[in-house]
Amino acid sequence: MDTARRAQTRAVRAGTVIIGAGHPLVVQSMAATRTRDPEATIAQVRALHEAGAGLVRLAVDSGGDCEALARIHEALPQVNLTVDLQESYQLAPQVAPHVVKIRYNPGHLHHHEKGRSTPDKVAGLVEVATRHGCALRIGVNCGSVDPALASRFGDDQAGAMVESAVQHCRILDDLGFHSYLVSLKGSCPELVVAANRRFAALMPQVPLHLGLTEAGMPPEGIIKSRLALEPLLAAGIGDTLRVSLTLPFDRKWEEVAAGRQILDDVAAGRLLEASGPGIRGLDIVSCPSCSRVENSAFVDLALKVRETTAYARLSDITIAVMGCRVNGPGETDRADLGLWCAADFVNLKRGTEQIGAFRYDEVIGRLLEELDRLIEERARGPRGRNGTGGQALPDGGGSR
């Protein structure tokens, strides 16, 4: 890793760690338990901290989550807790006393208080962060970019993401607030590399939080994460990272181990080289199990999707399995087939088309029907929705 390049970023303190300015890269993770269940969350946060996570993030969406957060902080004062507000940025005053960093998503600010300007909303966050000594993270995600920017940039997703981040950096800078980081995440390694390279060239002083969101299940999710993170780290880009894996709750610490291994491998020059233009064959995109997942059966469903679709491994098809509303709609819109999981049912989609809502115990059968139909269509010659022709299996593709 090019430490001279990393030294150009400014230092941002988050509790007991300093991010940027050449300091050691910080590996972080996120609890998968529901924040409003403080006992379970305390146990998981402790496990992540003991595995080596320098920062542990929680999701907060309600007053009940805020009350539980206070109990978690009281029980674990040694842990650098951060919070992910997503659509609930108005809760910042309640969470700030208990965390060292607050992440907000620029793409979600427009959903609420529409009569209030974005700079004014950000100014409110800055006031809270300043009063409580918190850092901020501008967390841009390709699945939830502001619709106006997404429309303006069209197919240039990286451009839309970078513009969103730059706009918010300028807002914070104009307010005289510099204790912030930026993340530009997506589920495609090539997109993550492109967006972060472009942003780093434009604003080299801003520390970057690296990550491939919705990386999926190990070992594939670790491979995709390496393809996204290693080229950036090897170029000296990045100051903190998270490996976002779909894992059972009791194995969440494996995210930290994967992140530390990636850092060790990059430092030793052991880089995973991408073969061809990108991920080929069947690609299962699944979000990391987190406290926003509306049904813990989501993790089992993702594993079942991988198991039952293995026969289509040579087909150039993307299946997205998403556990909540935050990035579920956007990621499933871009996939060939998508499962967007609610509490009691699963929305099955083909691209942007809604096929139907099915029970958890029946959706796999319908998914396989759609998968077989898609393989057969591509074997006959028409190009796929995303302009990829696909590839039939030697035995005819659709047979199971």
N, C-alpha and C positions, 0 to 999 in steps of 0.2 A: 504494500500500500504506500502511496506517495504521501508521506507525512508533510512534506513541504506544501503540497497542494491543499491538504486539509487544514493547514495552519492559517489559510486565508479566511476561513470562516470565523465569525466572532464567537466568543464564549457565552453560553446561556446556562445559568445555574438552575437546576431542578432538584431541590432538596440537597442531598449530600453528593450529588453527581454534577459534573460540569460537562456540558455537551458542546462540542466544537473547539476551535482554536488549538487543534492538535492533541486534545486530551484523548485518552483511550476510548474507543468506540463502546457505546453502551448497548448491551443486549436487553431488550425488554419483552414483555408478554402481556396477555390480557386474561383476566379471570373469565371462566365459562359459566360459573354458577350464577344464579340470580342474585343481584346485589341486595335485593330486599330480604334475602335469606342470609343474615350476617354470620351465623355459625358455619354454614357450608363455605361461604366466601372467605371467611377468616382462614379456614383450613387450606383452601386453595391458594390464597395469596401467600400464606406462609410457605407452602411448598414451592411456589414459583420463586419467591425470594431466596429460599435456601438452595434452589437450583442455579442461582447466579443472576437472576433478573435484576438489573439496576433500577428499573422502573416497572411498576405493575399497574395496569390500567383497569378501570371499572367502567361499566356503562351506567348512566343515571338518566332516568326518564320520568321520575315521579317524586312527589314529596316523600313517599315511603322509602324510595331508594336513598334519598338524602339522609333520612333518619338512620337507615342502616349503615350508610357510609360513615357517619359520625362514630358509630359503635366499632366499625372495622378499624378506623383510624386510631381510636382509643386503645384497641387491643393490640395493634401492630404499629406503634409509633416509630419503629426503626425502619419501616418500609416506605420507600418513595412512591406514594400513591399518585396516580394521575387519573383523570376522569374524561370520559368520552360523552359529550353532551348531544352530538348529532342534532336532532330536531328540538332539543330542550334547552337551548342556550339561556333561556330566561331563568333557569335554576342556578346559574353561576354564583350568585351571592350566597346561596345555601351550601354549595359544595366547596367553595374556595378555601374556607378555613381548614379543610381536612385534606387538601391535596397540594402537590408541588407544581402541577402543570395541568392545564385545561386544553383539551382538543375541541375545536369546533369545525364544522364542515361548511365551507362557503356555499356549497350547492344547496344547503337546506335553509339558509337564512331567509330566502325569499318566500318560504312557505308560510311563515307566521308574521304577524304584525305588519301586514303588507302596506299599511299607511306610514310605516316608519322606514327611513332610508337605510340601506346597508351600512354606510359609514356610521350612522347613528347607532345602529345595533352593535357594531364592532367597538365603538367608543364606550358603550356600556360594559362590554367584556373587558376592555382595557382598564377602565376605572376599577372594576372588581379585582382584576389581576394585580394591579399596582398596589391596591390597598392591602392585599393579603400576601404579596411577594410571590405570586405564581408566574410561571412562564406560560406562554400560549403556544399551541401548535395549529397552524393553518393546515387542516387535513383535507386535501383535495382527493376525491375518488372518481375514477372515470365512470362509475355507475350512477353518480349523482351530481354531475356537473350542472351548473345553472343552465336551465333550458335555453336562455337567450344566447349564452356562449356556445352551447352545443350546436344550436342552429346556425350561428354565425360561422363556425369553423367546419361544419359538415363532417367529412370523413377524417379530418385532421384532429383526432382525439387528443393527441399529445399537445397540439397547439392550444386547444380549448383549456386543457388542464393547466398548462403553463400560464396562460393569460389570466385564469382565475387566481392562481397563486400570486402572480405579480401584482394584480390589482389590490389584493388584500395586504401584501407587503407594503405597498405604497400608502394604504390607509393607516397601517400601524406606524410606519415611519413618520407620516405627517402628524401623527398624534404624539410623536416623541417616544414611542414605546419600541424597544429593540430586543426585549427578552422573549424572542419567539423563534420557532422552527417552522419548517415547511415539510409536508409529505405529499408526494404525487404517486398515487397507487392505482393499480388496475390488476386484472387477472391474467394479462398477457405479458410475458417477460419482455418482449421486444418493445411494447408500449412503455413499460416502466423504465427501461433503459433510455429510450428516446426522450421521454418527458424530463427525466432527471438530468440528463446531459444538457438539454436545452436550457433548463432553469439554472443549472450551475454556471453555465456560460453567461447568462444574463445577470445573475445576482450571486456572485461567488462568495459574498460575505455572509450569506444566510445559511445556517446549519441545516442539513437535510436529514430527515428521518426516512430511512429506506424500508420498503416492504412490498411484497407481492400479495395483494389481498385476494381472498378466495383461492389460495394456492391448491387446496384440496387435501387429500389424504396422503400420508407417507406410504411408500417412499417416493411416489410420483410428485407429491407436493414439495418435497425437499429438493428434488431435481429441478423443478420449475423455479423454485425460489433461488437456487444457485445460479440458474441461467439469467435471472433478473438482477441479482445482487452482486455477483462476482465481477462482471465487467465494470460496474460502477466503483466498487471498492478497490479494484486493481488500479483504477485511474485516480484514486484518491478522493472520490466523491462519496460522501456519506459520513455522518457523525454518530448516528444511532440507528438501530434496526430492530425489526420484528419479523420472525418467520411465522406466518399465519396458517396454521394447519387445522384440518378437521380431525379432532381427536376426542375420544371419550374423556369425560371430566377428570378421571383419576390419572390420565396420562398427559395432561396439559403441560406439565413441566418439560416434555420432549421438545416443545417449541424453543425453549431456552437452550437446551443441548444442541439443537440443530443450528441455532444462531452462533453459538460459540464455536462449533465445528467449522462453519463457513468462514469465520474470521481466522481461525487457525490455518485452514487450507489456503486462503488467499495470502496470508502472511508467508506461507511456505511455498507459494507459487503453484499449488495444486489446483488448477482451475478446470472446471468442467466445460469443455468446448461444445457449443451448439452444433448439431449436425444438420445441414440443410438450412432452409429459410426460416425454420421455427419448429414448434411442436407439431409433429405429424402423427396421423393416426387418431384414434379415439381420444379425445381430451375431456376429462371430467373435471369441471370447475365446481368447487364446493367451498362455501365460506367457512372461516374458522368458527368452531363452536364458541359462542360467547353468551353473555347473560341476556341478549336480546332474542335468542332463539326461542320461538314460542312453544316448542315441544321438543323435549330432549330426544324423542324418537327420530329427530332429524339426523343425528349422527348415524344411527343404525340404518336409516334409509339411504344415506350416502354410501355406506359400506355395501348395502344390498344392490344399489345401482351399479357400483363397480363390479361386483361379483356376477350379476346377471347379464351385463352387457359385454363381458369379456370376449364373447364370440365375434364382436364387431371391432376388435382392437385395431384392424388395419384400415378401417373406414375413417376418412378425414371428416369427422363429425364432432361437434362440441355439445356436451350435455352439462347444463348448469343445475346444481342442486343448492338452493339458497334457503337459509333458515329463518329469515325475518324480512320485514318490510323496508329496511333502510336501503339496502342495495339489491334486494330481490328483483324488483321490477326491471331495473336497468340491465342487470347482468343476464336475466333470462331473455330479455328482448334481443340481446346480441347473440345468444346461443341458438344452435339449430333446434335443440329441444331443451325445455326448461321445467324444473320443478321448483315452485315457489311455495314454501311450507308455511301454513298457518297453524293455529293451535289444534284444530280438529280435522283439518283436511289439507290436501295438497293441490295447488293450482298447476295443471299440466299445460304447457304452452309449446307451440311450434313457432319459433321466432317471436313476433309480436302477437301472433294469433292465439287466443285462449281456446284450448280444446275442451276443457272442463275442470271441475273440481271433484276430487276423488278422496276416499278414505285412505289413510296410510297403508292399510292392508290390501288395497286393490289397485293402487296407482302404478305399481311395478308392471303389472300385466298390460295396462294401457300404454305405458311408456314403451315397452318392447314392441307392441303393435306399431306404434308410430316410428320407432327406430327401424323396424323391418321395412316399413313402407318407404321411408326416406332412403334406405340403402338400395332398394329396388328401383326407385326413381332415378337415382344417380347412376346405377348400373346400366339403365336404358339410354343414358347419354345427356339428359338435361343437366345444366350446371346448378350447383347448390345456391341457396339463398345468399350466401356471402361470396359467391363467385368461385367457389372451390368445387372441383368436379367430384371429389370423393373417390373411393377405391373399393370395389367389391372384394369380398373374401374369395379365396380359391374355390370354396365349396358352394359358391353362389351368393354369399354375403348374408342373406337373411335367415338362413336355416339355423335353428338352435337345437 
